[in-house]
Amino acid sequence: MKPSYVPGHGLLRGRTALVTAAAGTGIGGACARRMLEEGARVVISDAHERRLLESLAVLEKEFGPDAVTAVTCDVTSEEQVQNLFAVAEERLGPVDVVVNNAGLGGTARLTEMTDEQWSRVLDVTLNGTMRCTRAALVRMQPRGGGVIVNNASVIGWRAQEGQAHYAAAKAGVMALTRCAAIEAAPYGVRVNAVAPSLAMHPHLAKVTTEDLLAELTKREALGRYAEPWEVANVIVFLASDYSSYMTGEVVSVSSQHP
């Protein structure tokens, strides 16, 4: 049974949020939409320019051109990350919330994995999160406030065959979150993460076999996968004042059991 969609309650009214990998119908796209529904102005970013502009057009039509803007960015490039934050501030002002959603998966047994496969997943998923977190902290700390929410995964805790590179990257995101939170706390900046298990969207369906999806769904106590907006709701919570005493936490968004 699918859950009912939760309407906005103005939890982020007056704030500016930046979401990476926000094009399309995955968690990033759902997060951008939920934040707009909660009253934020939102900068959406993605490495895929065509998909990004398509997403921008849809959101502008619904929320207005003053509420949302788009900046193309490949998080593996420090130059592009710096440009992302500079353009975001130029268009919408200081960024209050950063959601590091960009990540790259893949399936390969460790004995068959190439250095290139390993490095590519780590560079997008872990190093990209580090670059954006660093850029955000440099700007947020002098202002004495801000929130960063990273997208980790339950696979950072639990083993899965063929996922050594992705699991290592997501475990790294968890550790990065905790360390960054300790460093940022004296400046009034909070850093937390979500760890989803299985959130279904068209792109995931294309790159995952039906057998594996069925197996992963069986592990969920609720008997279904999450809708991307259900994960986005938890990200919104972590970005809002309702989580004002939380930092350095990794929140599992899952009904998965061993």
DRENPA-3360 file (N, C-alpha, C; in nm, 2 decimals, always signed):
BEGIN
1 = MKPSYVPG = +0.08/-0.12/+0.00/+0.00/+0.00/+0.00/+0.09/+0.13/+0.00 ~ +0.07/+0.21/-0.10/+0.15/+0.33/-0.11/+0.11/+0.44/-0.01 ~ +0.20/+0.51/+0.05/+0.17/+0.61/+0.15/+0.11/+0.74/+0.08 ~ +0.04/+0.82/+0.16/-0.02/+0.94/+0.11/+0.09/+1.05/+0.11 ~ +0.09/+1.13/+0.01/+0.19/+1.24/-0.01/+0.17/+1.34/+0.10 ~ +0.28/+1.39/+0.16/+0.27/+1.48/+0.27/+0.28/+1.62/+0.22 ~ +0.18/+1.71/+0.24/+0.19/+1.85/+0.19/+0.30/+1.93/+0.27 ~ +0.34/+2.04/+0.21/+0.44/+2.13/+0.28/+0.38/+2.20/+0.40;
9 = HGLLRGRT = +0.47/+2.23/+0.49/+0.43/+2.31/+0.61/+0.51/+2.43/+0.63 ~ +0.58/+2.47/+0.53/+0.66/+2.60/+0.55/+0.79/+2.58/+0.63 ~ +0.84/+2.46/+0.64/+0.95/+2.43/+0.73/+1.08/+2.50/+0.69 ~ +1.09/+2.53/+0.56/+1.21/+2.60/+0.51/+1.19/+2.73/+0.45 ~ +1.08/+2.80/+0.49/+1.04/+2.92/+0.44/+1.15/+3.03/+0.46 ~ +1.18/+3.10/+0.35/+1.28/+3.20/+0.36/+1.43/+3.16/+0.35 ~ +1.45/+3.03/+0.32/+1.58/+2.98/+0.31/+1.62/+2.94/+0.17 ~ +1.75/+2.94/+0.14/+1.80/+2.90/+0.01/+1.87/+2.76/+0.02;
17 = ALVTAAAG = +1.83/+2.67/-0.06/+1.89/+2.54/-0.06/+1.95/+2.50/-0.19 ~ +2.06/+2.42/-0.18/+2.13/+2.38/-0.30/+2.12/+2.22/-0.30 ~ +2.08/+2.16/-0.41/+2.07/+2.02/-0.42/+2.15/+1.97/-0.54 ~ +2.25/+1.88/-0.51/+2.32/+1.82/-0.62/+2.25/+1.70/-0.68 ~ +2.28/+1.66/-0.80/+2.22/+1.55/-0.87/+2.07/+1.56/-0.86 ~ +2.01/+1.67/-0.89/+1.87/+1.70/-0.87/+1.79/+1.69/-0.99 ~ +1.85/+1.65/-1.11/+1.77/+1.63/-1.23/+1.70/+1.50/-1.23 ~ +1.58/+1.49/-1.29/+1.52/+1.36/-1.30/+1.42/+1.33/-1.18;
25 = TGIGGACA = +1.40/+1.20/-1.17/+1.29/+1.15/-1.08/+1.35/+1.08/-0.95 ~ +1.48/+1.09/-0.93/+1.53/+1.02/-0.81/+1.52/+1.10/-0.68 ~ +1.60/+1.07/-0.58/+1.59/+1.13/-0.45/+1.63/+1.28/-0.46 ~ +1.73/+1.32/-0.55/+1.76/+1.46/-0.56/+1.65/+1.54/-0.62 ~ +1.58/+1.49/-0.72/+1.47/+1.56/-0.78/+1.35/+1.57/-0.68 ~ +1.33/+1.47/-0.61/+1.22/+1.47/-0.50/+1.26/+1.57/-0.39 ~ +1.38/+1.57/-0.36/+1.43/+1.66/-0.25/+1.41/+1.81/-0.29 ~ +1.45/+1.84/-0.42/+1.43/+1.98/-0.46/+1.28/+2.02/-0.46;
33 = RRMLEEGA = +1.20/+1.93/-0.51/+1.05/+1.96/-0.51/+1.00/+1.98/-0.36 ~ +1.04/+1.89/-0.27/+0.99/+1.90/-0.13/+1.04/+2.03/-0.07 ~ +1.16/+2.07/-0.10/+1.21/+2.19/-0.04/+1.14/+2.31/-0.09 ~ +1.10/+2.31/-0.22/+1.02/+2.42/-0.28/+0.89/+2.42/-0.21 ~ +0.83/+2.30/-0.19/+0.70/+2.29/-0.13/+0.70/+2.34/+0.02 ~ +0.82/+2.33/+0.08/+0.84/+2.38/+0.22/+0.88/+2.53/+0.22 ~ +0.88/+2.60/+0.11/+0.90/+2.74/+0.11/+1.04/+2.79/+0.08 ~ +1.13/+2.70/+0.05/+1.27/+2.74/+0.02/+1.28/+2.78/-0.13;
41 = RVVISDAH = +1.38/+2.86/-0.15/+1.43/+2.89/-0.29/+1.54/+2.79/-0.31 ~ +1.54/+2.73/-0.43/+1.62/+2.61/-0.45/+1.71/+2.62/-0.58 ~ +1.84/+2.59/-0.56/+1.93/+2.58/-0.67/+1.94/+2.43/-0.70 ~ +1.91/+2.39/-0.82/+1.93/+2.25/-0.86/+2.05/+2.23/-0.94 ~ +2.12/+2.13/-0.92/+2.25/+2.11/-1.00/+2.25/+1.96/-1.05 ~ +2.32/+1.94/-1.16/+2.34/+1.81/-1.21/+2.45/+1.81/-1.32 ~ +2.52/+1.70/-1.34/+2.62/+1.69/-1.45/+2.55/+1.68/-1.58 ~ +2.43/+1.64/-1.59/+2.36/+1.62/-1.72/+2.27/+1.74/-1.75;
49 = ERRLLESL = +2.33/+1.83/-1.84/+2.27/+1.96/-1.86/+2.13/+1.95/-1.92 ~ +2.11/+1.86/-2.02/+1.97/+1.84/-2.08/+1.87/+1.81/-1.97 ~ +1.90/+1.70/-1.90/+1.80/+1.66/-1.79/+1.78/+1.77/-1.69 ~ +1.89/+1.84/-1.66/+1.88/+1.95/-1.56/+1.78/+2.06/-1.61 ~ +1.80/+2.10/-1.73/+1.71/+2.21/-1.79/+1.57/+2.16/-1.80 ~ +1.55/+2.03/-1.83/+1.41/+1.98/-1.84/+1.35/+1.99/-1.70 ~ +1.43/+1.95/-1.60/+1.37/+1.96/-1.46/+1.35/+2.10/-1.42 ~ +1.44/+2.19/-1.46/+1.42/+2.33/-1.42/+1.29/+2.38/-1.48;
57 = AVLEKEFG = +1.26/+2.35/-1.61/+1.14/+2.40/-1.68/+1.01/+2.35/-1.60 ~ +1.01/+2.23/-1.56/+0.90/+2.17/-1.49/+0.88/+2.25/-1.35 ~ +0.99/+2.27/-1.28/+0.98/+2.33/-1.15/+0.94/+2.48/-1.16 ~ +1.00/+2.55/-1.26/+0.97/+2.69/-1.28/+0.82/+2.71/-1.31 ~ +0.77/+2.62/-1.39/+0.63/+2.63/-1.43/+0.54/+2.62/-1.31 ~ +0.58/+2.53/-1.21/+0.49/+2.51/-1.10/+0.52/+2.61/-0.98 ~ +0.65/+2.65/-0.96/+0.68/+2.73/-0.85/+0.72/+2.87/-0.88 ~ +0.74/+2.90/-1.01/+0.78/+3.03/-1.05/+0.93/+3.04/-1.07;
65 = PDAVTAVT = +0.98/+3.13/-1.17/+1.12/+3.14/-1.20/+1.20/+3.20/-1.09 ~ +1.14/+3.27/-1.00/+1.22/+3.33/-0.89/+1.25/+3.24/-0.77 ~ +1.18/+3.12/-0.78/+1.20/+3.02/-0.67/+1.30/+2.92/-0.69 ~ +1.34/+2.90/-0.82/+1.43/+2.79/-0.85/+1.53/+2.83/-0.97 ~ +1.65/+2.79/-0.96/+1.75/+2.81/-1.07/+1.83/+2.69/-1.08 ~ +1.90/+2.68/-1.19/+1.98/+2.56/-1.22/+2.12/+2.59/-1.26 ~ +2.22/+2.51/-1.21/+2.36/+2.53/-1.25/+2.42/+2.39/-1.28 ~ +2.47/+2.37/-1.40/+2.53/+2.25/-1.43/+2.66/+2.23/-1.35;
73 = CDVTSEEQ = +2.69/+2.11/-1.30/+2.81/+2.09/-1.22/+2.84/+1.94/-1.21 ~ +2.96/+1.91/-1.24/+3.02/+1.78/-1.22/+3.10/+1.78/-1.09 ~ +3.06/+1.71/-0.99/+3.12/+1.72/-0.86/+3.26/+1.67/-0.85 ~ +3.31/+1.60/-0.96/+3.44/+1.56/-0.96/+3.54/+1.67/-1.00 ~ +3.49/+1.78/-1.03/+3.57/+1.90/-1.07/+3.56/+2.01/-0.96 ~ +3.67/+2.04/-0.90/+3.68/+2.14/-0.80/+3.64/+2.28/-0.86 ~ +3.68/+2.30/-0.98/+3.65/+2.43/-1.05/+3.50/+2.44/-1.07 ~ +3.43/+2.33/-1.11/+3.29/+2.34/-1.13/+3.21/+2.35/-1.00;
81 = VQNLFAVA = +3.26/+2.29/-0.89/+3.20/+2.30/-0.76/+3.21/+2.45/-0.71 ~ +3.32/+2.51/-0.73/+3.34/+2.65/-0.69/+3.24/+2.74/-0.77 ~ +3.23/+2.71/-0.90/+3.14/+2.78/-0.98/+2.99/+2.77/-0.94 ~ +2.96/+2.64/-0.90/+2.82/+2.61/-0.86/+2.79/+2.70/-0.74 ~ +2.87/+2.71/-0.64/+2.84/+2.79/-0.52/+2.84/+2.94/-0.55 ~ +2.93/+2.98/-0.64/+2.94/+3.12/-0.67/+2.82/+3.17/-0.75 ~ +2.77/+3.09/-0.84/+2.65/+3.12/-0.92/+2.53/+3.12/-0.83 ~ +2.52/+3.02/-0.75/+2.41/+3.00/-0.66/+2.39/+3.13/-0.57;
89 = EERLGPVD = +2.50/+3.17/-0.52/+2.50/+3.29/-0.43/+2.46/+3.42/-0.51 ~ +2.52/+3.42/-0.63/+2.49/+3.54/-0.72/+2.34/+3.55/-0.75 ~ +2.28/+3.44/-0.78/+2.14/+3.43/-0.82/+2.04/+3.44/-0.70 ~ +2.07/+3.36/-0.60/+1.97/+3.35/-0.49/+2.02/+3.39/-0.35 ~ +2.14/+3.44/-0.34/+2.19/+3.48/-0.22/+2.26/+3.37/-0.14 ~ +2.31/+3.39/-0.02/+2.38/+3.29/+0.06/+2.30/+3.16/+0.07 ~ +2.37/+3.05/+0.06/+2.30/+2.92/+0.07/+2.29/+2.87/+0.21 ~ +2.17/+2.85/+0.26/+2.15/+2.80/+0.40/+2.16/+2.65/+0.41;
97 = VVVNNAGL = +2.12/+2.58/+0.31/+2.11/+2.43/+0.31/+2.18/+2.37/+0.19 ~ +2.26/+2.28/+0.21/+2.33/+2.20/+0.10/+2.29/+2.05/+0.12 ~ +2.24/+2.00/+0.01/+2.21/+1.85/+0.01/+2.31/+1.79/-0.09 ~ +2.40/+1.71/-0.04/+2.49/+1.64/-0.12/+2.43/+1.50/-0.16 ~ +2.37/+1.50/-0.28/+2.30/+1.38/-0.33/+2.38/+1.31/-0.44 ~ +2.47/+1.38/-0.50/+2.54/+1.32/-0.61/+2.61/+1.19/-0.57 ~ +2.59/+1.08/-0.65/+2.66/+0.96/-0.63/+2.66/+0.87/-0.75 ~ +2.75/+0.77/-0.76/+2.76/+0.68/-0.87/+2.77/+0.54/-0.82;
105 = GGTARLTE = +2.69/+0.45/-0.88/+2.70/+0.31/-0.84/+2.76/+0.23/-0.95 ~ +2.73/+0.10/-0.94/+2.78/+0.00/-1.04/+2.79/-0.13/-0.97 ~ +2.81/-0.24/-1.05/+2.82/-0.37/-0.99/+2.94/-0.44/-1.05 ~ +3.03/-0.49/-0.97/+3.15/-0.56/-1.01/+3.21/-0.63/-0.89 ~ +3.24/-0.76/-0.91/+3.31/-0.83/-0.80/+3.45/-0.77/-0.79 ~ +3.50/-0.77/-0.67/+3.63/-0.71/-0.64/+3.74/-0.77/-0.72 ~ +3.74/-0.90/-0.75/+3.84/-0.96/-0.83/+3.84/-0.92/-0.97 ~ +3.73/-0.87/-1.02/+3.71/-0.83/-1.16/+3.70/-0.68/-1.17;
113 = MTDEQWSR = +3.71/-0.60/-1.06/+3.69/-0.46/-1.07/+3.82/-0.39/-1.11 ~ +3.81/-0.30/-1.20/+3.93/-0.22/-1.24/+3.96/-0.10/-1.15 ~ +4.08/-0.05/-1.16/+4.11/+0.07/-1.08/+4.02/+0.18/-1.12 ~ +3.99/+0.19/-1.25/+3.91/+0.30/-1.30/+3.77/+0.29/-1.25 ~ +3.71/+0.17/-1.24/+3.58/+0.15/-1.18/+3.58/+0.20/-1.04 ~ +3.67/+0.15/-0.96/+3.68/+0.18/-0.82/+3.70/+0.33/-0.80 ~ +3.79/+0.39/-0.88/+3.82/+0.54/-0.86/+3.70/+0.62/-0.90 ~ +3.63/+0.59/-1.01/+3.52/+0.67/-1.05/+3.41/+0.68/-0.95;
121 = VLDVTLNG = +3.38/+0.56/-0.89/+3.27/+0.56/-0.79/+3.31/+0.64/-0.67 ~ +3.44/+0.62/-0.63/+3.48/+0.70/-0.51/+3.49/+0.85/-0.54 ~ +3.53/+0.88/-0.66/+3.55/+1.02/-0.69/+3.41/+1.10/-0.69 ~ +3.31/+1.04/-0.75/+3.18/+1.10/-0.75/+3.11/+1.10/-0.62 ~ +3.11/+0.98/-0.56/+3.03/+0.96/-0.44/+3.09/+1.01/-0.31 ~ +3.22/+0.99/-0.29/+3.28/+1.03/-0.17/+3.36/+1.17/-0.19 ~ +3.44/+1.17/-0.29/+3.52/+1.29/-0.31/+3.43/+1.41/-0.35 ~ +3.33/+1.38/-0.43/+3.23/+1.49/-0.47/+3.16/+1.54/-0.35;
129 = TMRCTRAA = +3.12/+1.46/-0.26/+3.06/+1.50/-0.13/+3.15/+1.58/-0.05 ~ +3.28/+1.54/-0.04/+3.38/+1.62/+0.03/+3.39/+1.76/-0.03 ~ +3.41/+1.77/-0.16/+3.43/+1.89/-0.23/+3.31/+1.99/-0.20 ~ +3.19/+1.94/-0.21/+3.08/+2.03/-0.19/+3.06/+2.06/-0.04 ~ +3.09/+1.97/+0.05/+3.09/+2.00/+0.19/+3.19/+2.10/+0.23 ~ +3.31/+2.09/+0.17/+3.42/+2.19/+0.20/+3.38/+2.33/+0.15 ~ +3.32/+2.33/+0.03/+3.28/+2.46/-0.03/+3.17/+2.52/+0.06 ~ +3.08/+2.44/+0.10/+2.97/+2.49/+0.19/+3.02/+2.54/+0.32;
137 = LVRMQPRG = +3.11/+2.47/+0.39/+3.16/+2.51/+0.52/+3.24/+2.64/+0.51 ~ +3.32/+2.66/+0.40/+3.39/+2.78/+0.39/+3.30/+2.90/+0.39 ~ +3.18/+2.88/+0.33/+3.09/+2.99/+0.32/+3.00/+3.00/+0.44 ~ +2.96/+2.89/+0.50/+2.86/+2.89/+0.61/+2.93/+2.93/+0.74 ~ +3.05/+2.88/+0.77/+3.11/+2.90/+0.90/+3.13/+3.05/+0.93 ~ +3.17/+3.13/+0.84/+3.19/+3.27/+0.88/+3.05/+3.34/+0.91 ~ +2.94/+3.29/+0.85/+2.81/+3.34/+0.87/+2.75/+3.29/+1.00 ~ +2.81/+3.19/+1.06/+2.76/+3.14/+1.19/+2.63/+3.05/+1.18;
145 = GGVIVNNA = +2.61/+2.99/+1.06/+2.50/+2.90/+1.05/+2.49/+2.83/+0.92 ~ +2.41/+2.73/+0.91/+2.39/+2.65/+0.79/+2.37/+2.51/+0.82 ~ +2.32/+2.43/+0.72/+2.29/+2.29/+0.74/+2.34/+2.22/+0.61 ~ +2.41/+2.11/+0.63/+2.45/+2.02/+0.52/+2.39/+1.88/+0.55 ~ +2.33/+1.82/+0.45/+2.27/+1.69/+0.46/+2.33/+1.60/+0.35 ~ +2.40/+1.50/+0.38/+2.46/+1.41/+0.29/+2.38/+1.28/+0.26 ~ +2.38/+1.23/+0.14/+2.31/+1.11/+0.11/+2.41/+0.99/+0.12 ~ +2.40/+0.91/+0.22/+2.48/+0.79/+0.24/+2.39/+0.67/+0.19;
153 = SVIGWRAQ = +2.40/+0.56/+0.25/+2.33/+0.44/+0.21/+2.34/+0.34/+0.32 ~ +2.24/+0.25/+0.34/+2.25/+0.14/+0.44/+2.36/+0.05/+0.39 ~ +2.40/+0.05/+0.27/+2.51/-0.04/+0.22/+2.64/+0.00/+0.28 ~ +2.65/+0.12/+0.34/+2.77/+0.16/+0.41/+2.79/+0.09/+0.54 ~ +2.68/+0.02/+0.59/+2.68/-0.06/+0.71/+2.67/-0.21/+0.68 ~ +2.60/-0.24/+0.56/+2.57/-0.38/+0.54/+2.64/-0.43/+0.40 ~ +2.69/-0.55/+0.41/+2.76/-0.60/+0.29/+2.67/-0.64/+0.18 ~ +2.71/-0.62/+0.05/+2.63/-0.67/-0.06/+2.73/-0.71/-0.17;
161 = EGQAHYAA = +2.71/-0.82/-0.23/+2.80/-0.87/-0.33/+2.81/-0.77/-0.45 ~ +2.93/-0.75/-0.50/+2.94/-0.67/-0.62/+2.94/-0.52/-0.59 ~ +2.94/-0.48/-0.46/+2.92/-0.34/-0.43/+3.04/-0.28/-0.34 ~ +3.16/-0.34/-0.35/+3.27/-0.30/-0.26/+3.30/-0.15/-0.28 ~ +3.30/-0.11/-0.41/+3.34/+0.04/-0.43/+3.23/+0.13/-0.38 ~ +3.10/+0.10/-0.40/+2.99/+0.18/-0.36/+2.98/+0.18/-0.21 ~ +2.99/+0.06/-0.15/+2.98/+0.05/+0.00/+3.10/+0.13/+0.07 ~ +3.22/+0.12/+0.01/+3.33/+0.19/+0.07/+3.31/+0.34/+0.06;
169 = AKAGVMAL = +3.25/+0.38/-0.05/+3.23/+0.53/-0.07/+3.12/+0.58/+0.03 ~ +3.01/+0.50/+0.04/+2.91/+0.54/+0.13/+2.95/+0.54/+0.28 ~ +3.03/+0.44/+0.31/+3.08/+0.43/+0.45/+3.17/+0.56/+0.47 ~ +3.24/+0.59/+0.37/+3.33/+0.71/+0.38/+3.24/+0.84/+0.39 ~ +3.13/+0.85/+0.33/+3.04/+0.96/+0.34/+2.99/+0.97/+0.49 ~ +2.96/+0.85/+0.55/+2.92/+0.85/+0.69/+3.03/+0.91/+0.78 ~ +3.15/+0.86/+0.76/+3.27/+0.91/+0.84/+3.29/+1.06/+0.82 ~ +3.29/+1.10/+0.69/+3.30/+1.24/+0.66/+3.20/+1.33/+0.73;
177 = TRCAAIEA = +3.08/+1.28/+0.73/+2.97/+1.35/+0.79/+3.00/+1.37/+0.94 ~ +3.04/+1.27/+1.01/+3.07/+1.28/+1.15/+3.19/+1.38/+1.18 ~ +3.29/+1.36/+1.10/+3.41/+1.45/+1.12/+3.38/+1.60/+1.09 ~ +3.31/+1.62/+0.98/+3.28/+1.75/+0.94/+3.19/+1.82/+1.05 ~ +3.10/+1.74/+1.10/+3.00/+1.79/+1.20/+3.08/+1.84/+1.33 ~ +3.18/+1.76/+1.37/+3.26/+1.80/+1.49/+3.33/+1.93/+1.46 ~ +3.39/+1.95/+1.34/+3.46/+2.07/+1.31/+3.37/+2.19/+1.29 ~ +3.25/+2.17/+1.24/+3.16/+2.28/+1.21/+3.07/+2.32/+1.33;
185 = APYGVRVN = +3.06/+2.24/+1.43/+2.97/+2.27/+1.54/+3.00/+2.40/+1.61 ~ +3.13/+2.43/+1.63/+3.15/+2.56/+1.70/+3.11/+2.68/+1.62 ~ +3.08/+2.67/+1.49/+3.04/+2.78/+1.41/+2.89/+2.78/+1.39 ~ +2.82/+2.69/+1.45/+2.67/+2.68/+1.44/+2.62/+2.62/+1.31 ~ +2.71/+2.54/+1.25/+2.67/+2.47/+1.13/+2.65/+2.32/+1.16 ~ +2.54/+2.26/+1.11/+2.51/+2.12/+1.14/+2.53/+2.04/+1.02 ~ +2.58/+1.92/+1.03/+2.61/+1.82/+0.92/+2.55/+1.69/+0.96 ~ +2.46/+1.64/+0.88/+2.40/+1.51/+0.91/+2.39/+1.43/+0.78;
193 = AVAPSLAM = +2.34/+1.31/+0.78/+2.33/+1.23/+0.66/+2.21/+1.14/+0.67 ~ +2.15/+1.10/+0.56/+2.05/+0.99/+0.55/+2.11/+0.87/+0.49 ~ +2.06/+0.75/+0.53/+2.11/+0.63/+0.47/+1.99/+0.55/+0.43 ~ +1.95/+0.57/+0.30/+1.83/+0.50/+0.25/+1.87/+0.35/+0.22 ~ +1.77/+0.27/+0.21/+1.79/+0.13/+0.17/+1.75/+0.12/+0.02 ~ +1.62/+0.12/-0.01/+1.57/+0.10/-0.14/+1.47/+0.20/-0.18 ~ +1.51/+0.30/-0.26/+1.41/+0.40/-0.31/+1.40/+0.39/-0.46 ~ +1.28/+0.36/-0.51/+1.27/+0.32/-0.65/+1.24/+0.44/-0.73;
201 = HPHLAKVT = +1.31/+0.45/-0.85/+1.28/+0.55/-0.95/+1.33/+0.49/-1.08 ~ +1.28/+0.55/-1.20/+1.31/+0.49/-1.33/+1.45/+0.45/-1.36 ~ +1.55/+0.54/-1.32/+1.69/+0.51/-1.35/+1.74/+0.39/-1.28 ~ +1.70/+0.37/-1.15/+1.74/+0.26/-1.08/+1.68/+0.13/-1.14 ~ +1.56/+0.14/-1.19/+1.50/+0.02/-1.25/+1.57/-0.02/-1.38 ~ +1.63/+0.08/-1.45/+1.70/+0.05/-1.57/+1.83/-0.02/-1.55 ~ +1.90/+0.01/-1.44/+2.03/-0.04/-1.42/+2.03/-0.16/-1.32 ~ +1.92/-0.20/-1.27/+1.91/-0.31/-1.17/+1.82/-0.42/-1.22;
209 = TEDLLAEL = +1.86/-0.55/-1.21/+1.78/-0.66/-1.25/+1.65/-0.67/-1.17 ~ +1.55/-0.73/-1.23/+1.42/-0.75/-1.16/+1.44/-0.85/-1.05 ~ +1.53/-0.95/-1.06/+1.55/-1.04/-0.96/+1.61/-0.98/-0.83 ~ +1.71/-0.89/-0.86/+1.78/-0.82/-0.75/+1.68/-0.73/-0.68 ~ +1.60/-0.65/-0.75/+1.50/-0.56/-0.69/+1.40/-0.64/-0.61 ~ +1.36/-0.76/-0.66/+1.26/-0.84/-0.58/+1.33/-0.89/-0.45 ~ +1.45/-0.93/-0.46/+1.53/-0.97/-0.34/+1.54/-0.86/-0.24 ~ +1.58/-0.74/-0.29/+1.60/-0.63/-0.19/+1.46/-0.59/-0.13;
217 = TKREALGR = +1.36/-0.59/-0.21/+1.22/-0.56/-0.16/+1.18/-0.65/-0.05 ~ +1.21/-0.78/-0.07/+1.18/-0.88/+0.04/+1.24/-0.85/+0.17 ~ +1.35/-0.79/+0.17/+1.42/-0.75/+0.30/+1.35/-0.64/+0.37 ~ +1.27/-0.57/+0.31/+1.20/-0.46/+0.37/+1.08/-0.50/+0.45 ~ +1.08/-0.47/+0.58/+0.97/-0.51/+0.67/+0.83/-0.46/+0.62 ~ +0.83/-0.34/+0.56/+0.71/-0.29/+0.51/+0.66/-0.35/+0.38 ~ +0.74/-0.44/+0.32/+0.71/-0.51/+0.20/+0.70/-0.43/+0.07 ~ +0.77/-0.32/+0.07/+0.77/-0.24/-0.05/+0.90/-0.15/-0.04;
225 = YAEPWEVA = +0.93/-0.10/-0.16/+1.04/+0.00/-0.16/+0.99/+0.14/-0.12 ~ +1.08/+0.23/-0.09/+1.05/+0.37/-0.06/+1.02/+0.45/-0.18 ~ +0.93/+0.54/-0.17/+0.92/+0.64/-0.28/+1.03/+0.75/-0.25 ~ +1.09/+0.80/-0.36/+1.20/+0.90/-0.34/+1.16/+1.01/-0.25 ~ +1.03/+1.06/-0.25/+0.99/+1.17/-0.17/+0.99/+1.13/-0.02 ~ +0.98/+1.00/+0.01/+0.98/+0.96/+0.15/+1.12/+0.98/+0.21 ~ +1.22/+0.96/+0.13/+1.36/+0.99/+0.17/+1.38/+1.14/+0.18 ~ +1.32/+1.21/+0.08/+1.33/+1.36/+0.08/+1.27/+1.42/+0.20;
233 = NVIVFLAS = +1.16/+1.36/+0.25/+1.10/+1.41/+0.38/+1.20/+1.41/+0.49 ~ +1.28/+1.31/+0.50/+1.37/+1.30/+0.61/+1.49/+1.40/+0.59 ~ +1.52/+1.42/+0.47/+1.62/+1.52/+0.44/+1.57/+1.66/+0.48 ~ +1.44/+1.69/+0.45/+1.38/+1.81/+0.49/+1.38/+1.83/+0.64 ~ +1.35/+1.72/+0.71/+1.35/+1.73/+0.85/+1.49/+1.76/+0.90 ~ +1.60/+1.70/+0.85/+1.73/+1.73/+0.89/+1.77/+1.87/+0.85 ~ +1.72/+1.93/+0.75/+1.75/+2.06/+0.71/+1.67/+2.17/+0.79 ~ +1.57/+2.13/+0.85/+1.48/+2.22/+0.92/+1.52/+2.24/+1.07;
241 = DYSSYMTG = +1.45/+2.33/+1.14/+1.48/+2.36/+1.28/+1.42/+2.25/+1.37 ~ +1.35/+2.15/+1.31/+1.30/+2.04/+1.39/+1.41/+1.95/+1.44 ~ +1.53/+1.96/+1.37/+1.64/+1.87/+1.40/+1.75/+1.96/+1.46 ~ +1.72/+2.07/+1.52/+1.82/+2.17/+1.57/+1.93/+2.11/+1.66 ~ +1.90/+2.00/+1.73/+1.99/+1.94/+1.82/+2.06/+1.82/+1.77 ~ +2.06/+1.80/+1.64/+2.12/+1.69/+1.57/+2.23/+1.73/+1.48 ~ +2.35/+1.67/+1.50/+2.46/+1.69/+1.41/+2.55/+1.57/+1.42 ~ +2.61/+1.53/+1.31/+2.70/+1.42/+1.31/+2.62/+1.29/+1.31;
249 = EVVSVSSQ = +2.49/+1.29/+1.28/+2.41/+1.17/+1.28/+2.39/+1.12/+1.14 ~ +2.38/+0.99/+1.13/+2.34/+0.92/+1.01/+2.21/+0.85/+1.03 ~ +2.10/+0.90/+0.97/+1.97/+0.85/+0.99/+1.93/+0.75/+0.89 ~ +1.90/+0.63/+0.93/+1.86/+0.52/+0.84/+1.72/+0.55/+0.79 ~ +1.70/+0.55/+0.66/+1.56/+0.57/+0.61/+1.53/+0.43/+0.54 ~ +1.48/+0.34/+0.62/+1.48/+0.20/+0.58/+1.38/+0.12/+0.67 ~ +1.32/+0.02/+0.61/+1.25/-0.08/+0.70/+1.32/-0.21/+0.68 ~ +1.44/-0.21/+0.64/+1.52/-0.33/+0.61/+1.55/-0.40/+0.74;
257 = HP = +1.54/-0.53/+0.73/+1.58/-0.62/+0.85/+1.69/-0.71/+0.80 ~ +1.77/-0.77/+0.89/+1.88/-0.85/+0.85/+1.84/-0.97/+0.77;
% end
